[in-house]
Amino acid sequence: MSENRPFKLSVLDLAPIPEFGVARDAFKRSLALARFAEQAGYHRYWLAEHHNMPGIASAATSVLIGYLAAHTRHLRLGSGGVMLPNHSPLVIAEQFGTLESLYPGRIDLGIGRAPGSDPTTMQALRRHASPQREERFPEDVQQLITWFDTQDDKAFNVRPVPGVGLNVPIWLLGSSMYSAQLAAKLGLPFAFASHFAPDVISQAIALYREEFVPSARLSQPYVMIGVNIIAAESRARARYLFTSQQQQFIHLRRGVPGKLPEPVETMDNIWTPAEKFGVERALSLSLVGDVAAITHGLQAIQQQYQVDEVMVNGQIYDNDARIYSYQLAMEAHHAIHSLSA
């Protein structure tokens, strides 16, 4: 493959709630970022389902997608992702069928298998579900595909209205070989969560491409990866901003998740050596620096993985700084593509 294979740039938003802020603040910040992303040329904008996390406001993913879609014009919006075992497939088909009916051609349904929270919260979410719910994941995904792709809504005794026949794009998300293999088998686009779980990224992408079976939805493999990008006017400033995400990650690993902290000058008195090692490994697919560093890093990532799309995550405390980081990331993307033109 060409070292300069073109790729799209997109946004992943966890709707972070800043320290001393509330969920409403997070939603305002997300809307500002979505409007910027639309103006700047980002390809799509996804929101992730998480529960019982004081610093993440995107639990009701479909509701927040609708809010952002109503206040933007053409930006693609979707879930990155909906954790399907938490829900009835019928409910998800109805929710995303409703979104697709309201905003045709703009909605993606990204699906994951993880709970998106801790075991106790998972039990609360799935209190009426059978213990085999995760084992039914492939069948539930296939049911969604069948509903969305059929042209005969009389073929079902139970059908999502709206939803049947709307061809809502479905993505499979994951951080394991399982999700890569299932996406290949079903002929779906695959998004790898390398922004927080990069350990098997090379193996998962290779497996997906090797085992991909063309489908009516997708004729050839399509790979997206998550990358943390914290960009600023200087490398020192970017490293400072990155400490918010590092702190939040430590709190999560300690079992005390909290709001997105203000950045600090140094992490030395916050993490232990073991915690530092763990966080740096989990966040190893992160680009932190000025626009030159981001350009070089993005180019190196693309040369290594040859993906179709990079989804940018950036947990930055100050929203103006967050939007500026996404601006610089897009400038880096343009620079890379100008070199290959």
C-alpha atoms as one frame of an Amber mdcrd trajectory, in Angstrom:
protein
   0.000   0.000   0.000   0.992   3.634  -0.467   2.606   5.297   2.532   0.464
   8.374   1.872  -2.907   6.652   1.663  -5.612   9.295   2.258  -7.614   9.064
   5.467 -10.530  10.926   7.002 -10.462  12.727  10.348 -13.361  12.519  12.809
 -14.261  13.438  16.403 -14.934  11.271  19.449 -16.653  13.136  22.284 -17.265
  11.751  25.787 -19.059  14.979  26.760 -16.626  15.561  29.643 -18.018  17.327
  32.687 -15.361  19.754  33.954 -14.462  19.979  37.608 -16.859  22.457  39.279
 -19.240  22.014  36.305 -22.467  20.095  35.643 -23.824  18.014  32.755 -25.454
  21.059  31.180 -21.993  22.618  30.851 -20.768  19.489  29.088 -23.618  19.642
  26.591 -22.891  23.285  25.777 -19.229  22.388  25.261 -20.172  19.489  22.998
 -22.400  21.690  20.878 -19.615  24.242  20.462 -17.208  21.488  19.426 -19.719
  19.903  17.034 -20.363  23.225  15.318 -16.631  23.769  14.987 -16.112  20.234
  13.648 -18.759  20.801  10.990 -17.164  24.087   9.907 -13.630  22.649   9.968
 -14.412  19.653   7.768 -14.364  16.760  10.235 -16.022  13.731   8.645 -18.169
  12.523  11.548 -18.790  13.141  15.249 -19.445  10.282  17.654 -20.564  10.128
  21.278 -19.786   7.258  23.641 -22.113   5.482  26.071 -20.805   5.400  29.648
 -22.724   5.049  32.910 -22.202   5.963  36.567 -19.228   8.152  35.694 -19.417
  11.660  37.193 -17.137  13.089  34.510 -18.921  11.770  31.411 -22.322  13.125
  30.344 -23.006  10.993  27.247 -24.933   8.153  28.936 -28.138   8.812  26.946
 -26.250   8.693  23.669 -29.164   8.849  21.239 -30.693  11.841  23.053 -27.444
  13.803  22.846 -27.002  12.870  19.174 -30.442  14.332  18.490 -29.581  17.542
  20.337 -26.402  18.065  18.326 -28.057  17.091  15.040 -30.778  19.671  15.624
 -28.179  22.431  15.994 -25.884  21.491  13.093 -26.615  21.306   9.380 -24.799
  18.451   7.692 -22.331  16.901  10.170 -22.595  13.086  10.460 -23.398  12.131
  14.057 -23.426   8.767  15.727 -22.593   6.517  18.623 -19.097   5.402  19.420
 -20.746   3.393  20.640 -24.000   2.091  21.973 -23.243  -0.843  24.281 -25.799
  -3.207  22.792 -25.992  -5.798  25.615 -27.311  -2.991  27.844 -30.375  -2.582
  25.605 -33.076  -4.347  23.680 -32.145  -4.344  19.963 -35.710  -3.221  19.236
 -35.295  -0.092  21.367 -31.985   0.776  19.677 -33.511   0.222  16.232 -36.398
   2.534  17.138 -34.103   5.213  18.575 -31.747   5.273  15.613 -34.594   4.819
  13.162 -36.116   7.947  14.693 -32.824   9.841  14.400 -32.388   8.723  10.780
 -35.952   9.807   9.978 -35.367  13.230  11.508 -31.862  13.730  10.066 -31.647
  11.495   6.971 -28.197  10.511   5.805 -26.478  11.904   8.886 -26.722   9.132
  11.499 -24.317   6.281  12.361 -24.944   3.423  14.774 -21.682   2.249  16.314
 -22.128  -0.821  18.506 -19.976  -2.264  21.263 -20.161  -5.320  23.509 -18.685
  -3.935  26.740 -20.891  -2.666  29.586 -19.519   0.880  29.527 -19.329   0.877
  33.305 -18.553  -1.106  36.449 -20.114  -4.527  37.238 -22.632  -3.141  39.750
 -23.887  -0.544  37.271 -23.988  -3.204  34.557 -26.350  -5.256  36.729 -28.564
  -2.210  37.237 -28.644  -1.606  33.482 -29.384  -5.217  32.648 -31.623  -6.141
  35.567 -34.233  -7.757  33.323 -31.756  -9.342  30.897 -30.780 -12.997  30.851
 -27.235 -14.016  31.881 -26.632 -15.011  28.250 -27.163 -11.487  26.932 -23.531
 -10.949  25.859 -23.508 -14.372  24.211 -26.400 -13.175  22.039 -24.425 -10.171
  20.833 -23.782 -11.487  17.269 -27.454 -12.423  16.866 -28.576  -9.025  18.170
 -26.295  -7.217  15.709 -27.622  -9.377  12.880 -31.192  -8.585  13.931 -30.478
  -4.858  13.639 -28.977  -5.346  10.181 -32.002  -7.383   9.078 -34.461  -4.746
  10.275 -32.583  -1.838   8.737 -31.926  -3.557   5.402 -35.272  -5.170   4.625
 -37.675  -3.640   2.136 -40.634  -5.727   3.356 -41.793  -4.522   6.749 -44.523
  -7.175   6.738 -41.842  -9.848   7.094 -41.714  -9.339  10.880 -44.196  -9.912
  13.673 -42.289  -7.288  15.668 -40.666  -4.413  13.841 -39.112  -1.062  14.773
 -41.217   1.909  13.669 -39.452   3.962  12.479 -36.473   1.799  11.622 -37.409
  -0.917   9.138 -35.733  -0.383   5.777 -33.873   2.793   6.733 -30.360   1.389
   6.073 -28.826   3.052   9.110 -25.033   2.508   8.844 -23.837   0.032  11.483
 -20.260  -0.096  12.775 -18.714  -2.654  15.088 -16.484  -1.211  17.811 -14.021
  -3.006  20.015 -10.552  -3.433  21.445 -10.112  -7.178  20.958  -9.680  -9.892
  18.375 -13.299 -10.928  18.980 -14.733  -7.666  17.695 -12.351  -7.642  14.723
 -13.362 -11.153  13.721 -17.093 -10.487  14.104 -16.890  -7.266  12.063 -15.090
  -9.205   9.320 -17.634 -12.029   9.364 -20.607  -9.653   9.122 -18.986  -7.398
   6.516 -19.194  -4.278   8.690 -16.798  -1.341   9.126 -14.565  -1.767  12.165
 -13.558   0.893  14.702 -10.740  -0.042  17.087 -10.597   1.627  20.515  -6.858
   2.218  20.405  -7.165   5.559  22.214  -7.386   3.648  25.520  -6.634  -0.017
  24.668  -3.927  -0.172  21.976  -2.273  -3.478  22.912  -3.547  -5.658  20.037
  -4.202  -2.978  17.427  -1.922  -4.462  14.755  -3.210  -7.995  15.206  -6.864
  -6.913  15.255  -6.572  -4.844  12.076  -4.705  -7.643  10.295  -7.299 -10.232
  11.345 -10.171  -8.017  10.249  -8.649  -7.438   6.826  -7.670 -11.077   6.330
 -11.093 -12.507   7.268 -13.327  -9.775   5.826 -16.365 -11.102   3.951 -17.949
  -8.563   1.570 -21.586  -7.790   2.348 -24.426  -5.790   0.878 -23.367  -3.026
   3.246 -19.618  -2.999   2.566 -17.592  -4.366  -0.346 -14.129  -4.066   1.214
 -12.642  -3.602   4.702 -12.931  -0.187   6.317 -10.844   0.543   9.415 -11.089
   3.413  11.859  -8.805   3.829  14.886  -9.025   6.102  17.924  -6.114   8.436
  18.655  -5.774  10.911  21.511  -4.616  14.270  20.200  -3.745  17.105  22.563
  -2.411  19.969  20.456  -1.446  23.494  21.473   0.741  26.420  20.428   3.732
  24.776  22.123   4.732  21.289  23.180   4.995  22.375  26.810   1.464  23.781
  26.736   0.134  20.560  25.167   1.815  18.410  27.815   0.240  20.617  30.487
  -3.243  20.231  28.970  -2.777  16.453  28.701  -2.517  16.127  32.485  -6.306
  16.488  32.788  -6.845  13.295  30.802  -4.030  11.527  32.658  -5.537  12.436
  36.026  -8.992  11.310  34.955  -7.594   7.986  33.798  -5.839   7.431  37.133
  -9.016   8.175  39.072 -10.904   5.663  36.934  -8.280   2.978  37.541  -8.375
   3.667  41.276 -12.117   3.049  41.243 -13.013   6.642  42.043 -14.034   8.169
  38.698 -14.593  11.894  38.831 -15.061  15.011  36.773 -12.407  16.175  34.339
  -9.738  17.822  36.524  -7.953  21.058  35.866  -4.481  20.521  34.375  -1.414
  20.581  36.618   2.216  21.542  36.069   3.492  18.082  36.980   2.058  14.612
  37.544   4.944  13.513  39.747   3.098  13.945  43.035  -0.161  12.485  41.690
   0.713   9.075  40.268   2.887   6.261  41.528   5.527   4.757  39.208   3.249
   1.767  38.617   0.290   4.021  37.797   2.443   6.102  35.476   3.508   2.972
  33.602  -0.092   1.746  33.299  -1.521   5.073  32.134   1.266   5.695  29.628
   0.756   2.214  28.198  -3.034   2.594  27.944  -2.682   6.054  26.371   0.331
   5.194  24.238  -1.533   6.048  21.025  -1.552   9.715  21.960  -0.088  12.676
  20.110   0.776  15.581  22.400   2.491  18.682  21.065   2.416  21.561  18.608
   1.102  21.273  15.059   4.468  20.068  13.725   4.566  17.239  16.275   0.951
  16.273  15.542   1.619  16.274  11.794   4.643  14.028  12.193   2.810  11.719
  14.591  -0.313  11.369  12.461   1.787  10.658   9.404   3.714   7.951  11.263
   0.517   6.349  12.532  -0.938   6.280   9.025   2.227   4.836   7.539   2.101
   2.059  10.109  -1.593   1.149  10.063  -2.896   2.419   6.686  -6.360   3.135
   8.066  -9.338   4.700   6.343 -10.200   7.039   9.198  -8.743   8.414  12.426
 -11.139   9.393  15.212  -9.667  12.038  17.495 -10.296  12.054  21.231  -9.129
  14.977  23.357 -10.104  15.331  27.028  -9.115  18.961  27.608 -10.390  20.981
  30.565 -10.781  24.366  28.888 -13.201  24.148  25.956 -11.531  26.920  23.957
  -8.267  24.997  24.267 -10.092  21.800  23.256 -11.503  23.405  20.113  -8.093
  24.881  19.296  -6.570  21.408  19.672  -9.036  20.044  17.135  -8.228  22.978
  14.856  -4.531  22.128  14.960  -5.285  18.439  14.389  -7.166  19.349  11.220
  -4.281  21.589  10.126  -1.970  18.603  10.554  -4.356  16.465   8.512  -4.350
  19.035   5.702  -0.550  19.202   5.789  -0.272  15.430   5.422  -2.649  15.355
   2.481  -0.950  18.268   0.769   2.286  16.259   0.833   0.591  13.349  -0.951
  -1.266  15.491  -3.501
